[in-house]
Amino acid sequence: MNWNIKTLKRVAQTALLSSSLVLGLAMTASAQNPYWYDRNRDSVKRHQKEEQRELKYHQRMEREEFGNNKALKRHQKEEQRDLKRHQKNEKRYSDDRWSRP
């Protein structure tokens, strides 16, 4: 197989172009997290307040349906802890994202 210089240059250029295109697409896809895309601190705070409001509404509906027994109180307390943990992680992620240059 006899390769001339023009063919080798063309193959090298194609390989370089395609690898940079694939790398660029991979970096763009990994950088776009739709949940946090284009959010600022106020929208994170607003989002967390909406989550708390939804949890309160959900728990009120549960109390109306199932009564107010110990098992339900335990379940609702666990839901509150889960939401608090979830929001703490959201805030940590948001703070890390905004503190980067």
VEXBABA-212733 format. One record per residue: residue number from 1; z, y, x of N, C-alpha, C in turn. Coordinates in steps of 0.05 Angstrom, whole numbers, plus 5000, padded with zeros to 4 digits. Layout:
REM VEXBABA-212733
<drenke:NUM&n_Z:Z&n_Y:Y&n_X:X&ca_Z:Z&ca_Y:Y&ca_X:X&c_Z:Z&c_Y:Y&c_X:X>
...
REM end
This chain:
REM VEXBABA-212733
<drenke:1&n_Z:5000&n_Y:4977&n_X:5017&ca_Z:5000&ca_Y:5000&ca_X:5000&c_Z:5000&c_Y:5025&c_X:5018>
<drenke:2&n_Z:4980&n_Y:5041&n_X:5015&ca_Z:4976&ca_Y:5064&ca_X:5032&c_Z:4981&c_Y:5089&c_X:5016>
<drenke:3&n_Z:5003&n_Y:5103&n_X:5022&ca_Z:5010&ca_Y:5128&ca_X:5008&c_Z:5001&c_Y:5152&c_X:5024>
<drenke:4&n_Z:4988&n_Y:5171&n_X:5011&ca_Z:4982&ca_Y:5195&ca_X:5026&c_Z:5004&c_Y:5216&c_X:5021>
<drenke:5&n_Z:5004&n_Y:5237&n_X:5036&ca_Z:5025&ca_Y:5258&ca_X:5035&c_Z:5027&c_Y:5271&c_X:5008>
<drenke:6&n_Z:5004&n_Y:5277&n_X:4995&ca_Z:5005&ca_Y:5290&ca_X:4969&c_Z:5019&c_Y:5273&c_X:4948>
<drenke:7&n_Z:5013&n_Y:5247&n_X:4948&ca_Z:5026&ca_Y:5229&ca_X:4929&c_Z:5056&c_Y:5227&c_X:4934>
<drenke:8&n_Z:5064&n_Y:5225&n_X:4959&ca_Z:5092&ca_Y:5224&ca_X:4965&c_Z:5107&c_Y:5250&c_X:4957>
<drenke:9&n_Z:5094&n_Y:5273&n_X:4961&ca_Z:5106&ca_Y:5298&ca_X:4953&c_Z:5109&c_Y:5299&c_X:4922>
<drenke:10&n_Z:5088&n_Y:5290&n_X:4908&ca_Z:5089&ca_Y:5291&ca_X:4879&c_Z:5111&c_Y:5272&c_X:4868>
<drenke:11&n_Z:5114&n_Y:5249&n_X:4880&ca_Z:5134&ca_Y:5230&ca_X:4872&c_Z:5162&c_Y:5242&c_X:4877>
<drenke:12&n_Z:5166&n_Y:5254&n_X:4900&ca_Z:5191&ca_Y:5266&ca_X:4907&c_Z:5198&c_Y:5289&c_X:4888>
<drenke:13&n_Z:5178&n_Y:5306&n_X:4882&ca_Z:5183&ca_Y:5328&ca_X:4863&c_Z:5190&c_Y:5318&c_X:4835>
<drenke:14&n_Z:5176&n_Y:5298&n_X:4826&ca_Z:5181&ca_Y:5286&ca_X:4800&c_Z:5209&c_Y:5274&c_X:4799>
<drenke:15&n_Z:5217&n_Y:5260&n_X:4820&ca_Z:5244&ca_Y:5248&ca_X:4820&c_Z:5265&c_Y:5270&c_X:4820>
<drenke:16&n_Z:5261&n_Y:5291&n_X:4836&ca_Z:5280&ca_Y:5313&ca_X:4837&c_Z:5282&c_Y:5327&c_X:4811>
<drenke:17&n_Z:5259&n_Y:5333&n_X:4799&ca_Z:5259&ca_Y:5347&ca_X:4773&c_Z:5272&c_Y:5331&c_X:4751>
<drenke:18&n_Z:5265&n_Y:5305&n_X:4750&ca_Z:5277&ca_Y:5288&ca_X:4728&c_Z:5307&c_Y:5284&c_X:4732>
<drenke:19&n_Z:5315&n_Y:5281&n_X:4757&ca_Z:5344&ca_Y:5277&ca_X:4762&c_Z:5360&c_Y:5303&c_X:4755>
<drenke:20&n_Z:5349&n_Y:5326&n_X:4762&ca_Z:5363&ca_Y:5351&ca_X:4755&c_Z:5363&c_Y:5355&c_X:4725>
<drenke:21&n_Z:5342&n_Y:5347&n_X:4711&ca_Z:5341&ca_Y:5350&ca_X:4682&c_Z:5362&c_Y:5331&c_X:4669>
<drenke:22&n_Z:5363&n_Y:5307&n_X:4678&ca_Z:5383&ca_Y:5288&ca_X:4668&c_Z:5411&c_Y:5298&c_X:4673>
<drenke:23&n_Z:5416&n_Y:5307&n_X:4698&ca_Z:5443&ca_Y:5317&ca_X:4705&c_Z:5450&c_Y:5342&c_X:4688>
<drenke:24&n_Z:5431&n_Y:5360&n_X:4684&ca_Z:5436&ca_Y:5383&ca_X:4668&c_Z:5442&c_Y:5376&c_X:4639>
<drenke:25&n_Z:5427&n_Y:5357&n_X:4628&ca_Z:5433&ca_Y:5349&ca_X:4600&c_Z:5460&c_Y:5335&c_X:4598>
<drenke:26&n_Z:5467&n_Y:5320&n_X:4618&ca_Z:5493&ca_Y:5306&ca_X:4617&c_Z:5516&c_Y:5327&c_X:4619>
<drenke:27&n_Z:5513&n_Y:5347&n_X:4636&ca_Z:5534&ca_Y:5367&ca_X:4638&c_Z:5536&c_Y:5383&c_X:4613>
<drenke:28&n_Z:5513&n_Y:5390&n_X:4600&ca_Z:5514&ca_Y:5405&ca_X:4576&c_Z:5527&c_Y:5390&c_X:4553>
<drenke:29&n_Z:5520&n_Y:5364&n_X:4551&ca_Z:5531&ca_Y:5348&ca_X:4530&c_Z:5561&c_Y:5344&c_X:4533>
<drenke:30&n_Z:5570&n_Y:5341&n_X:4558&ca_Z:5599&ca_Y:5337&ca_X:4562&c_Z:5615&c_Y:5363&c_X:4558>
<drenke:31&n_Z:5602&n_Y:5386&n_X:4562&ca_Z:5615&ca_Y:5412&ca_X:4560&c_Z:5618&c_Y:5421&c_X:4531>
<drenke:32&n_Z:5603&n_Y:5409&n_X:4513&ca_Z:5604&ca_Y:5418&ca_X:4485&c_Z:5621&c_Y:5399&c_X:4468>
<drenke:33&n_Z:5646&n_Y:5407&n_X:4465&ca_Z:5664&ca_Y:5393&ca_X:4448&c_Z:5664&c_Y:5408&c_X:4421>
<drenke:34&n_Z:5653&n_Y:5397&n_X:4400&ca_Z:5649&ca_Y:5413&ca_X:4375&c_Z:5675&c_Y:5422&c_X:4363>
<drenke:35&n_Z:5697&n_Y:5408&n_X:4368&ca_Z:5722&ca_Y:5415&ca_X:4356&c_Z:5733&c_Y:5441&c_X:4368>
<drenke:36&n_Z:5728&n_Y:5446&n_X:4393&ca_Z:5739&ca_Y:5470&ca_X:4407&c_Z:5718&c_Y:5490&c_X:4414>
<drenke:37&n_Z:5693&n_Y:5484&n_X:4407&ca_Z:5671&ca_Y:5502&ca_X:4415&c_Z:5675&c_Y:5530&c_X:4403>
<drenke:38&n_Z:5674&n_Y:5550&n_X:4419&ca_Z:5675&ca_Y:5578&ca_X:4411&c_Z:5700&c_Y:5585&c_X:4395>
<drenke:39&n_Z:5723&n_Y:5576&n_X:4405&ca_Z:5748&ca_Y:5583&ca_X:4391&c_Z:5764&c_Y:5602&c_X:4409>
<drenke:40&n_Z:5778&n_Y:5619&n_X:4396&ca_Z:5797&ca_Y:5636&ca_X:4411&c_Z:5825&c_Y:5630&c_X:4402>
<drenke:41&n_Z:5844&n_Y:5643&n_X:4414&ca_Z:5872&ca_Y:5637&ca_X:4408&c_Z:5880&c_Y:5642&c_X:4379>
<drenke:42&n_Z:5868&n_Y:5662&n_X:4367&ca_Z:5875&ca_Y:5668&ca_X:4339&c_Z:5865&c_Y:5646&c_X:4320>
<drenke:43&n_Z:5842&n_Y:5635&n_X:4326&ca_Z:5831&ca_Y:5614&ca_X:4309&c_Z:5847&c_Y:5588&c_X:4312>
<drenke:44&n_Z:5858&n_Y:5583&n_X:4336&ca_Z:5875&ca_Y:5560&ca_X:4340&c_Z:5900&c_Y:5563&c_X:4324>
<drenke:45&n_Z:5912&n_Y:5587&n_X:4325&ca_Z:5936&ca_Y:5592&ca_X:4309&c_Z:5931&c_Y:5589&c_X:4279>
<drenke:46&n_Z:5908&n_Y:5600&n_X:4270&ca_Z:5901&ca_Y:5598&ca_X:4242&c_Z:5896&c_Y:5569&c_X:4234>
<drenke:47&n_Z:5883&n_Y:5554&n_X:4251&ca_Z:5878&ca_Y:5525&ca_X:4246&c_Z:5905&c_Y:5510&c_X:4243>
<drenke:48&n_Z:5924&n_Y:5516&n_X:4261&ca_Z:5950&ca_Y:5502&ca_X:4260&c_Z:5965&c_Y:5509&c_X:4235>
<drenke:49&n_Z:5963&n_Y:5534&n_X:4226&ca_Z:5977&ca_Y:5542&ca_X:4201&c_Z:5964&c_Y:5528&c_X:4177>
<drenke:50&n_Z:5938&n_Y:5525&n_X:4177&ca_Z:5925&ca_Y:5510&ca_X:4156&c_Z:5934&c_Y:5481&c_X:4155>
<drenke:51&n_Z:5937&n_Y:5469&n_X:4179&ca_Z:5946&ca_Y:5441&ca_X:4181&c_Z:5974&c_Y:5439&c_X:4169>
<drenke:52&n_Z:5992&n_Y:5458&n_X:4176&ca_Z:6019&ca_Y:5457&ca_X:4165&c_Z:6019&c_Y:5460&c_X:4135>
<drenke:53&n_Z:6002&n_Y:5478&n_X:4125&ca_Z:6000&ca_Y:5483&ca_X:4096&c_Z:5991&c_Y:5457&c_X:4082>
<drenke:54&n_Z:5971&n_Y:5444&n_X:4093&ca_Z:5960&ca_Y:5419&ca_X:4082&c_Z:5981&c_Y:5397&c_X:4082>
<drenke:55&n_Z:5997&n_Y:5396&n_X:4104&ca_Z:6018&ca_Y:5375&ca_X:4105&c_Z:6039&c_Y:5380&c_X:4084>
<drenke:56&n_Z:6047&n_Y:5406&n_X:4080&ca_Z:6067&ca_Y:5412&ca_X:4059&c_Z:6057&c_Y:5404&c_X:4032>
<drenke:57&n_Z:6032&n_Y:5411&n_X:4026&ca_Z:6020&ca_Y:5404&ca_X:4000&c_Z:6019&c_Y:5374&c_X:3997>
<drenke:58&n_Z:6011&n_Y:5359&n_X:4017&ca_Z:6009&ca_Y:5330&ca_X:4017&c_Z:6037&c_Y:5318&c_X:4011>
<drenke:59&n_Z:6057&n_Y:5329&n_X:4025&ca_Z:6085&ca_Y:5318&ca_X:4021&c_Z:6096&c_Y:5325&c_X:3994>
<drenke:60&n_Z:6089&n_Y:5348&n_X:3983&ca_Z:6098&ca_Y:5355&ca_X:3956&c_Z:6085&c_Y:5335&c_X:3936>
<drenke:61&n_Z:6060&n_Y:5329&n_X:3939&ca_Z:6046&ca_Y:5310&ca_X:3922&c_Z:6059&c_Y:5282&c_X:3924>
<drenke:62&n_Z:6066&n_Y:5274&n_X:3948&ca_Z:6079&ca_Y:5248&ca_X:3952&c_Z:6106&c_Y:5247&c_X:3937>
<drenke:63&n_Z:6122&n_Y:5269&n_X:3940&ca_Z:6148&ca_Y:5270&ca_X:3926&c_Z:6145&c_Y:5268&c_X:3896>
<drenke:64&n_Z:6124&n_Y:5282&n_X:3885&ca_Z:6119&ca_Y:5280&ca_X:3856&c_Z:6112&c_Y:5252&c_X:3848>
<drenke:65&n_Z:6096&n_Y:5239&n_X:3865&ca_Z:6087&ca_Y:5212&ca_X:3857&c_Z:6107&c_Y:5190&c_X:3862>
<drenke:66&n_Z:6121&n_Y:5191&n_X:3885&ca_Z:6139&ca_Y:5169&ca_X:3892&c_Z:6169&c_Y:5176&c_X:3890>
<drenke:67&n_Z:6176&n_Y:5199&n_X:3881&ca_Z:6204&ca_Y:5207&ca_X:3880&c_Z:6213&c_Y:5217&c_X:3907>
<drenke:68&n_Z:6240&n_Y:5219&n_X:3910&ca_Z:6250&ca_Y:5231&ca_X:3935&c_Z:6270&c_Y:5212&c_X:3948>
<drenke:69&n_Z:6261&n_Y:5188&n_X:3954&ca_Z:6280&ca_Y:5168&ca_X:3965&c_Z:6281&c_Y:5169&c_X:3996>
<drenke:70&n_Z:6299&n_Y:5153&n_X:4007&ca_Z:6303&ca_Y:5154&ca_X:4036&c_Z:6278&c_Y:5146&c_X:4052>
<drenke:71&n_Z:6264&n_Y:5125&n_X:4042&ca_Z:6240&ca_Y:5116&ca_X:4056&c_Z:6219&c_Y:5138&c_X:4057>
<drenke:72&n_Z:6215&n_Y:5152&n_X:4035&ca_Z:6196&ca_Y:5174&ca_X:4034&c_Z:6204&c_Y:5196&c_X:4053>
<drenke:73&n_Z:6230&n_Y:5203&n_X:4053&ca_Z:6239&ca_Y:5224&ca_X:4071&c_Z:6234&c_Y:5217&c_X:4100>
<drenke:74&n_Z:6239&n_Y:5191&n_X:4107&ca_Z:6235&ca_Y:5182&ca_X:4134&c_Z:6205&c_Y:5184&c_X:4141>
<drenke:75&n_Z:6188&n_Y:5176&n_X:4122&ca_Z:6159&ca_Y:5177&ca_X:4126&c_Z:6150&c_Y:5206&c_X:4130>
<drenke:76&n_Z:6160&n_Y:5224&n_X:4114&ca_Z:6152&ca_Y:5252&ca_X:4116&c_Z:6162&c_Y:5265&c_X:4142>
<drenke:77&n_Z:6185&n_Y:5257&n_X:4150&ca_Z:6196&ca_Y:5268&ca_X:4176&c_Z:6178&c_Y:5259&c_X:4199>
<drenke:78&n_Z:6169&n_Y:5234&n_X:4198&ca_Z:6151&ca_Y:5223&ca_X:4218&c_Z:6124&c_Y:5238&c_X:4218>
<drenke:79&n_Z:6114&n_Y:5244&n_X:4194&ca_Z:6089&ca_Y:5260&ca_X:4192&c_Z:6093&c_Y:5288&c_X:4204>
<drenke:80&n_Z:6116&n_Y:5300&n_X:4200&ca_Z:6121&ca_Y:5326&ca_X:4211&c_Z:6122&c_Y:5325&c_X:4242>
<drenke:81&n_Z:6135&n_Y:5304&n_X:4252&ca_Z:6136&ca_Y:5300&ca_X:4281&c_Z:6108&c_Y:5296&c_X:4293>
<drenke:82&n_Z:6092&n_Y:5280&n_X:4279&ca_Z:6065&ca_Y:5275&ca_X:4288&c_Z:6048&c_Y:5301&c_X:4289>
<drenke:83&n_Z:6051&n_Y:5317&n_X:4268&ca_Z:6037&ca_Y:5342&ca_X:4267&c_Z:6046&c_Y:5361&c_X:4289>
<drenke:84&n_Z:6072&n_Y:5362&n_X:4294&ca_Z:6082&ca_Y:5379&ca_X:4315&c_Z:6072&c_Y:5370&c_X:4343>
<drenke:85&n_Z:6071&n_Y:5344&n_X:4347&ca_Z:6061&ca_Y:5333&ca_X:4372&c_Z:6031&c_Y:5339&c_X:4375>
<drenke:86&n_Z:6016&n_Y:5336&n_X:4353&ca_Z:5988&ca_Y:5341&ca_X:4353&c_Z:5982&c_Y:5371&c_X:4359>
<drenke:87&n_Z:5997&n_Y:5389&n_X:4347&ca_Z:5993&ca_Y:5417&ca_X:4351&c_Z:6001&c_Y:5426&c_X:4379>
<drenke:88&n_Z:6021&n_Y:5413&n_X:4390&ca_Z:6030&ca_Y:5419&ca_X:4418&c_Z:6007&c_Y:5411&c_X:4437>
<drenke:89&n_Z:5995&n_Y:5388&n_X:4432&ca_Z:5972&ca_Y:5380&ca_X:4449&c_Z:5949&c_Y:5399&c_X:4446>
<drenke:90&n_Z:5943&n_Y:5407&n_X:4421&ca_Z:5922&ca_Y:5426&ca_X:4416&c_Z:5927&c_Y:5452&c_X:4431>
<drenke:91&n_Z:5951&n_Y:5462&n_X:4430&ca_Z:5958&ca_Y:5488&ca_X:4443&c_Z:5956&c_Y:5485&c_X:4473>
<drenke:92&n_Z:5965&n_Y:5462&n_X:4483&ca_Z:5964&ca_Y:5458&ca_X:4512&c_Z:5934&c_Y:5457&c_X:4521>
<drenke:93&n_Z:5917&n_Y:5443&n_X:4506&ca_Z:5889&ca_Y:5442&ca_X:4513&c_Z:5876&c_Y:5470&c_X:4511>
<drenke:94&n_Z:5883&n_Y:5485&n_X:4491&ca_Z:5872&ca_Y:5511&ca_X:4487&c_Z:5881&c_Y:5530&c_X:4509>
<drenke:95&n_Z:5907&n_Y:5529&n_X:4517&ca_Z:5917&ca_Y:5546&ca_X:4538&c_Z:5904&c_Y:5539&c_X:4565>
<drenke:96&n_Z:5900&n_Y:5513&n_X:4570&ca_Z:5887&ca_Y:5505&ca_X:4595&c_Z:5858&c_Y:5515&c_X:4595>
<drenke:97&n_Z:5845&n_Y:5514&n_X:4573&ca_Z:5817&ca_Y:5522&ca_X:4572&c_Z:5814&c_Y:5552&c_X:4576>
<drenke:98&n_Z:5832&n_Y:5568&n_X:4564&ca_Z:5830&ca_Y:5597&ca_X:4567&c_Z:5840&c_Y:5607&c_X:4593>
<drenke:99&n_Z:5857&n_Y:5592&n_X:4607&ca_Z:5868&ca_Y:5602&ca_X:4632&c_Z:5848&c_Y:5598&c_X:4655>
<drenke:100&n_Z:5828&n_Y:5581&n_X:4651&ca_Z:5808&ca_Y:5576&ca_X:4672&c_Z:5790&c_Y:5600&c_X:4675>
<drenke:101&n_Z:5781&n_Y:5606&n_X:4699&ca_Z:5763&ca_Y:5629&ca_X:4703&c_Z:5735&c_Y:5623&c_X:4693>
REM end
